[in-house]
Amino acid sequence: LKDSHTMTDTHARFDFATTAKPDIYKLLASTVMPRPIAWITSLDAEGRVNAAPFSFFNAVSSDPPLFAVGFSGASDRDGKDTLANIRTTGELVINLVSEELADAMNITAIDAPRGTDELALAGLATAPSEHVKAPRIAASPVSYECNVFQIIETGGAGTVLLARALAVHVRHDAFANKERLYLNPSNMRLVGRMHGTGGYSTTRDEFEIQRLSWAADGAKLQGAE
Ligand SMILES: Cc1cc2nc3c(=O)[nH]c(=O)nc-3n(C[C@H](O)[C@H](O)[C@H](O)COP(=O)(O)O)c2cc1C
């Protein structure tokens, strides 16, 4: 860490011009958290299904509905199979991960040889999609059928995918009120990725903050009570 950071009384500042790449990864992955996990199912050119989790992931637009996913390089081969499949087919399904699926998700992250059916290894059933050929993971509470919106070549080892959502499957019991599209997080029990090599969080520790409006709350905030 010698030259990469400077200290003040309250903070250490790391300048990414001089920070080693693995250290930048550590800092990002341990501070931007919890991260949702895109458990991506995709097909290779022969139609074989592949599944793997990606936590450099989030929804980044709703009109159009877009997700961003960050793929790191794969040291043992030329990129992740998931990314290769998405480049070949232009399609993917993003499944979300619940607590009871976390171990199965972890199995699908194994560095298996290309063409290995990780879903079979994890004992997971699939169900068909409509817009895309890749199947969804049947037990996942939420699955988005997606196609490629844009693939951004970063110039570094990483590649950023922008995926457009075409449809979403939501398990019936995830709804508190289907007509109003109110969902109940405690029925989905989605997990997030935390720091370190094996850190995860649940989504059970919730608190609420009411939104403020200038009309109702502005004067109070300005100390004019
Ligand atoms: C919870 C979790 C999150 C992960 N997030 C990412 C990620 O954001 N980007 C990435 O490139 N790899 C990530 N990985 C590693 C990939 O899942 C792993 O390299 C996997 O073997 C890739 O599979 P594939 O080659 O079949 O696509 C993550 C692994 C786990 C367990």
The ligand as an SDF file (V2000), in Angstrom:
LIG
                    3D

 31 33  0  0  0  0  0  0  0  0999 V2000
  -21.7110  -13.8550   -5.1740 C   0  0  0  0  0  0  0  0  0  0  0  0
  -20.7660  -13.8010   -6.3350 C   0  0  0  0  0  0  0  0  0  0  0  0
  -20.6730  -12.6420   -7.0750 C   0  0  0  0  0  0  0  0  0  0  0  0
  -19.8500  -12.5690   -8.1900 C   0  0  0  0  0  0  0  0  0  0  0  0
  -19.7970  -11.4140   -8.8960 N   0  0  0  0  0  0  0  0  0  0  0  0
  -19.0390  -11.3390  -10.0080 C   0  0  0  0  0  0  0  0  0  0  0  0
  -19.0320  -10.1550  -10.7970 C   0  0  0  0  0  0  0  0  0  0  0  0
  -19.7040   -9.1650  -10.5010 O   0  0  0  0  0  0  0  0  0  0  0  0
  -18.2580  -10.1400  -11.9050 N   0  0  0  0  0  0  0  0  0  0  0  0
  -17.5210  -11.2220  -12.2930 C   0  0  0  0  0  0  0  0  0  0  0  0
  -16.8630  -11.1590  -13.3350 O   0  0  0  0  0  0  0  0  0  0  0  0
  -17.5160  -12.3670  -11.5750 N   0  0  0  0  0  0  0  0  0  0  0  0
  -18.2630  -12.4520  -10.4480 C   0  0  0  0  0  0  0  0  0  0  0  0
  -18.2840  -13.6050   -9.7070 N   0  0  0  0  0  0  0  0  0  0  0  0
  -17.5060  -14.7650  -10.1750 C   0  0  0  0  0  0  0  0  0  0  0  0
  -18.2330  -15.5690  -11.2380 C   0  0  0  0  0  0  0  0  0  0  0  0
  -19.5010  -15.9870  -10.7800 O   0  0  0  0  0  0  0  0  0  0  0  0
  -17.3800  -16.8090  -11.5570 C   0  0  0  0  0  0  0  0  0  0  0  0
  -16.1860  -16.3830  -12.1720 O   0  0  0  0  0  0  0  0  0  0  0  0
  -18.0830  -17.8030  -12.4400 C   0  0  0  0  0  0  0  0  0  0  0  0
  -17.3140  -18.9790  -12.5060 O   0  0  0  0  0  0  0  0  0  0  0  0
  -18.2810  -17.3080  -13.8510 C   0  0  0  0  0  0  0  0  0  0  0  0
  -18.9620  -18.3290  -14.5240 O   0  0  0  0  0  0  0  0  0  0  0  0
  -18.9850  -18.4600  -16.1000 P   0  0  0  0  0  0  0  0  0  0  0  0
  -17.5610  -18.5460  -16.5860 O   0  0  0  0  0  0  0  0  0  0  0  0
  -19.7730  -19.7080  -16.3080 O   0  0  0  0  0  0  0  0  0  0  0  0
  -19.6740  -17.2510  -16.6460 O   0  0  0  0  0  0  0  0  0  0  0  0
  -19.0770  -13.6960   -8.5660 C   0  0  0  0  0  0  0  0  0  0  0  0
  -19.1510  -14.8630   -7.7960 C   0  0  0  0  0  0  0  0  0  0  0  0
  -19.9710  -14.9190   -6.6940 C   0  0  0  0  0  0  0  0  0  0  0  0
  -20.0490  -16.1800   -5.8810 C   0  0  0  0  0  0  0  0  0  0  0  0
  1  2  1  0
  2  3  1  0
  2 30  2  0
  3  4  2  0
  4  5  1  0
  4 28  1  0
  5  6  2  0
  6  7  1  0
  6 13  1  0
  7  8  2  0
  7  9  1  0
  9 10  1  0
 10 11  2  0
 10 12  1  0
 12 13  2  0
 13 14  1  0
 14 15  1  0
 14 28  1  0
 15 16  1  0
 16 17  1  0
 16 18  1  0
 18 19  1  0
 18 20  1  0
 20 21  1  0
 20 22  1  0
 22 23  1  0
 23 24  1  0
 24 25  2  0
 24 26  1  0
 24 27  1  0
 28 29  2  0
 29 30  1  0
 30 31  1  0
M  END
$$$$
